[in-house]
Amino acid sequence: MTPSTTPKRRQIPAVAWPSIGILGVFVAFVSARPEIAGELFVGIRERIEVAFGWVYVLLTTGILIYLLRLGMGRFRHVRLGADHSRPEFNAVSWFAMLFSAGMGIGLIFWSIAEPIEHFAWNPFVDDDDPVSRRAHAALRLTFFHWGLHAWGVFALMGLTLGYFSFRHGLPMTLRSTLYPVLRERIYGPLGHAVDVFAVFGTVAGVATSLGLGAQQIVVGLNELVGVEVGLASELTVVAVITVLGTATLMAGLRRGIENLSNVNLALTLVLAGLLLFAGPTLFLINLGVHGVGEYLQNIVVQSLWVTPIEEGGWHRTWTLFYWGWWISWAPFVGIFIARISYGRTIGEFVLGVLVVPTILTLVWLTIFGATALNLELADPGVLVDAVAEHEAVALFRTLQLLPLPGWLLPGALGLVVVLIGTYFLTSMASATFVVNQLLAGGETHPLRRHRLLWGLGIGAIGGALLAAGGLPALQAVAIAAALPLALVFGIMVYGFEGGLASDSPTPPRYQARFFSRPHPADPEDPPLVKGEEDE
């Protein structure tokens, strides 16, 4: 195997220009004909979910089983790097960046809205069931969508890319997952096409989240200081987030994204503690423990549940939507996770990316979701009606209904707005970092001018599509991209198994088939060179 011959830290024209062209054509079409584009792409997404939903179900379940096997298997002590390498980031910063880039902002948006929507209706309860059963089912289903399956998809992509890059010298881009099949052709047109696909998917995901997040921030500002809800306010928020997110990216991985992620984690703990102790603490603990038990008890059946087409409206709207969304985000989140996981063992990685974030996610959902359910049980319709009006209202309305002192409520609402903003800054900065890495053939320290241009460009795309009403079309395209990624995952596992065989004390036939050397070319060099991010 020979390392990439692409110029160091320079964007590859064969990836950059097609990416710009495809994004430009897509944004122009969606902006000019948002209704037509929405119907077209949403229709494509729905047809994929109907015909291939079972692929998403089997893929996410298979990934979870495979990761649990890796985490406890004989290769759990293999490091992402040379045998003597050690982690680049401490555990707290590592967890903070994992959580911020993975799904921190989504949890804030849906931690109350989703349990309330499931409480209002889901196919696992009947209308005449007691409200306690409906509450238990609502929390269990929310756990299922945000728990092990979601983090498993991110973890496998990050683990294989980190292994291929840090241990075998392949570029840290999506093309490297196809090395077992394409071999040196990953450095040619086929490899470029794969990375263009990853760039488009990453930009689509973060631009969609940027637009949707702006709507939630404006709702929060309306509740806090009376800011008018409307397109002008939303575009202003997009502009502010774009500028601040780009500034974070310009500061680099350590001084920018790492520090902001630590702030996110601290603010998250403050907000969670506020709800835990200001709300019905005993109710939260009891419902949370029961919800985790139901989640684990039903995980096998739920994981393989595929409804008939004529009865699958809820399944497509919720489960298949989430599975497609997590798979489509896997290149972005996986590459970022791989980049910050140098020196971790496979066992540490599986524990740190799959188990620990899942536990934190379940705790977060318990505190927020159970608080909302308690309020809904005490006053039926108070939150169901609010969520029906707009999902973004749910969190702010919950805080207003809690028995908080008058002097504390504005601070709590302000904290939520700030937290949403900082999570969006982190997500945008992380995604733009990954885009630049993809465009530069896996170079982990992209040039500052490239970070600036793409940071502003992604913000402009999100703002343009928000103004044109094209976010649903962009979101539908991102989710539809999960289907070809399912094939990529299969090839990735095939190659990963072959690479791990080269780390066996008695290397079998796989070593010669996949990799000609078991360690990086320069194992003494850490992934981050001091001062390089300042250039």
Sequence and secondary structure as in RCSB ss.txt:
>XXXX:A:sequence
MTPSTTPKRRQIPAVAWPSIGILGVFVAFVSARPEIAGELFVGIRERIEVAFGWVYVLLTTGILIYLLRLGMGRF
RHVRLGADHSRPEFNAVSWFAMLFSAGMGIGLIFWSIAEPIEHFAWNPFVDDDDPVSRRAHAALRLTFFHWGLHA
WGVFALMGLTLGYFSFRHGLPMTLRSTLYPVLRERIYGPLGHAVDVFAVFGTVAGVATSLGLGAQQIVVGLNELV
GVEVGLASELTVVAVITVLGTATLMAGLRRGIENLSNVNLALTLVLAGLLLFAGPTLFLINLGVHGVGEYLQNIV
VQSLWVTPIEEGGWHRTWTLFYWGWWISWAPFVGIFIARISYGRTIGEFVLGVLVVPTILTLVWLTIFGATALNL
ELADPGVLVDAVAEHEAVALFRTLQLLPLPGWLLPGALGLVVVLIGTYFLTSMASATFVVNQLLAGGETHPLRRH
RLLWGLGIGAIGGALLAAGGLPALQAVAIAAALPLALVFGIMVYGFEGGLASDSPTPPRYQARFFSRPHPADPED
PPLVKGEEDE
>XXXX:A:secstr
     S TT   HHHHHHHHHHHHHHHHHHHH HHHHHHHHHHHHHHHHHHHHHHHHHHHHHHHHHHHHHHHSTT
TT BSSSTT   SS HHHHHHHHHHHHTHHHHHHHHHHHHHHHHH  TTS TTS HHHHHHHHHHHHHHHHSHHH
HHHHHHHHHHHHHHHHHH   SSGGGGGHHHHGGGGGSHHHHHHHHHHHHHHHHHHHHHHHHHHHHHHHHHHHHH
    SHHHHHHHHHHHHHHHHHHHHH IIIIIIHHHHHHHHHHHHHHHHHHHHS HHHHHHHHHHHHHHHHHHHH
HHHT    GGG HHHIIIIIHHHHHHHHHHHHHHHHHHHT TT BHHHHHIIIIIHHHHHHHHHHHHHHHHHHHH
HHHSTTTTHHHHHH TTHHHHHHHHHS   TTTHHHHHHHHHHHHHHHHHHHHHHHHHHHHHHHTTT SS  HHH
HHHHHHHHHHHHHHHHHHT HHHHHHHHHHTHHHHHHHHHHHHHHHHHHHHTTSSS  THHHHH S SS S TTS
 S  TTGGG 
